[in-house]
């Protein structure tokens, strides 16, 4: 017993010590609780301002109107988002409905010995009805869609929105801009597309593509204008050298095989471009191109009037100097070492400006007026953008290693 009594916690001295400790612990706990309460009280407005609370904090002196406005904020934000989405969807539907009936299918059938003239050479694209005149409907499409029609090696049919298929007549084509014009009988054509201005477009604007990808007629895809001024090199001769730079609009609206020649619209339902091509690589997504309406309109006017786009011509068969092995530059052509580029004249057509001015096969053109000419692209760009039919230009060239200059008056040309 003595052992347990001598270690009992109920001794007087131990009880007094415990009582004093309890008082101190209670005071500390009270102060901690008070401090914590103050932190909560003062932190609530801060947390509310930064949106960390699942409810709104209303000031004590706020009026009923203020409380109603505060409580309505979340509802207004959700409603505004829904309204914006509905408005955008409605605008796209409205824009599409204005033009969809004017977008037709274009079928290129290479002539064959089959009963119906069909075969593996048949291809499809799209076109846009842009005018009805004298019981004929005019359709713009891509030149590569109707390739062969001008030579009589292909027949062209047009598929209307009601599924009917009618024969089309070839009007004209332009290889440089990849545009062509067809006509069909205007019976059954009730909708004509309106053109808008591509000159006022900005990157980020909505863009709507309509066409017949993979023969799925009237397909609509939505995107934006990714860029308004893109310049793409085009190889027209298949020699691996760019012959021209196509000025195009870039869009991420899906453009697939069969979309070529279809319409690219703005949100007002106006045609701002004719869909032309896309970059088809596995690592590339959402890069498509359309010919801007600012280029389309003057081209189709020329095609209607002349069946061609009339541009200034010299009357030569040309080849970029870079396509000729470099050892010929000095050994065969006699060019100075400081000549780094130019255009080799492979031939001169009779009764042309070049023939009349005195250019000969084997000459190497290095300048037109004061503009340096490094390749065939430079020469075409100068002729088609810097001068006009009937204008006289100065031609600097090398013949047998000697630099010469002559004047040449440009005439009209079909590329």
Secondary structure as UniProt FT lines:
FT   HELIX           2..6
FT   TURN            9..10
FT   HELIX           12..49
FT   TURN            50..51
FT   TURN            60..61
FT   HELIX           64..99
FT   HELIX           100..102
FT   STRAND          103..110
FT   TURN            115..116
FT   TURN            120..121
FT   STRAND          123..133
FT   TURN            134..135
FT   STRAND          136..141
FT   TURN            143..145
FT   TURN            147..152
FT   STRAND          154..159
FT   TURN            161..162
FT   STRAND          165..167
FT   STRAND          169..174
FT   TURN            175..178
FT   STRAND          179..185
FT   TURN            187..188
FT   TURN            199..200
FT   TURN            203..204
FT   STRAND          206..211
FT   HELIX           213..215
FT   TURN            217..218
FT   STRAND          219..234
FT   STRAND          244..251
FT   TURN            257..258
FT   TURN            260..261
FT   STRAND          263..265
FT   TURN            267..268
FT   STRAND          271..278
FT   TURN            282..283
FT   STRAND          288..292
FT   HELIX           293..306
FT   STRAND          310..313
FT   STRAND          316..320
FT   HELIX           321..323
FT   HELIX           327..331
FT   TURN            337..338
FT   STRAND          343..348
FT   TURN            350..351
FT   HELIX           353..357
FT   TURN            361..362
FT   STRAND          364..368
FT   TURN            369..370
FT   STRAND          371..372
FT   HELIX           376..385
FT   TURN            389..390
FT   STRAND          392..399
FT   TURN            400..401
FT   STRAND          402..409
FT   STRAND          411..414
//
